[in-house]
Amino acid sequence: MKLTVLGSGSPEAYARRASSGYLLETGKDTILFDCGGGVFDNLLRSGRRPSDITHLFFSHLHSDHMMDYARLVHAAWDEGAPPLKVFGPAPIARITQGYFGPDGVLSHDLRARTELVPSQEVWKARGGTLPRPWPAPEVTEISPGFRHNGDGWTLSSCAVPHAQPVLDCMAFAVEAAGRKFVYSGDAGPCNALEQLCAKADLLLHWCYRLDGEGAHPMMVPLTPTPSDIARMARKAEVGRLLVTHFRIHMDQPDRHGAAVEAMRSEFGADCAIVEDLDTYEV
Ligand SMILES: [Zn+2]
């Protein structure tokens, strides 16, 4: 498997880091985990096309994990790609209809592109045929514990504490060819995540708060620090630890350096804070 980081940031507007998005390639499939703002452009910068994505999994539906969803679906449709397979917690079906349904916010655009003769001619000139159907991603609403058998890979999931009860939030593990990749989503520490991480070859874990950084008492148990994450990863016998979802203040050189040191002292050398467009073999 190969991991490409398409968005290592947070909801904060930040040129260095797009919001959450991670590409995992395994066999013939290209799986995208989350699709936050800026992920679409980084997908193009990484040399791939929207139509290359075969599966999209949403860990949860905070905006910084789905703001580029409509753009990805629309662009893949415009390339003539087969319908994208989309998996995410409710209400992803309603959100999809809200964009692409008959009365969706993009319905005027889609009517213009599919009904006006000049647009039809552009479509035909690119090899398309008429009538031109609207984008119709294959949406499956999933709950924590969802499992999926892909072509040579399996996905499993668990609930992680983050934005309940408003949002279902989950972590994912993908196993292929004897290797295991885990993506935490946005996750507070919990036994289920620790079990999902057991003996993972690569764990990609969010981080929203640094060691020694204060937070609201309700926020503290939901936002593990680099030390907390590294301790959990070591206990779970993870092979390599990557930390992501970094915010602007966390990238100040002294703070960034201290976070790496804290992780190394708990976990060992094979850990890092990722940057956009980094790639890793799993
Ligand atoms: Zn979130």
Boltz pocket constraint, residues with backbone or C-beta under 6 A from the ligand:
constraints:
  - pocket:
      binder: B
      contacts: [[A, 60], [A, 62], [A, 162], [A, 163], [A, 186]]
      max_distance: 6.0
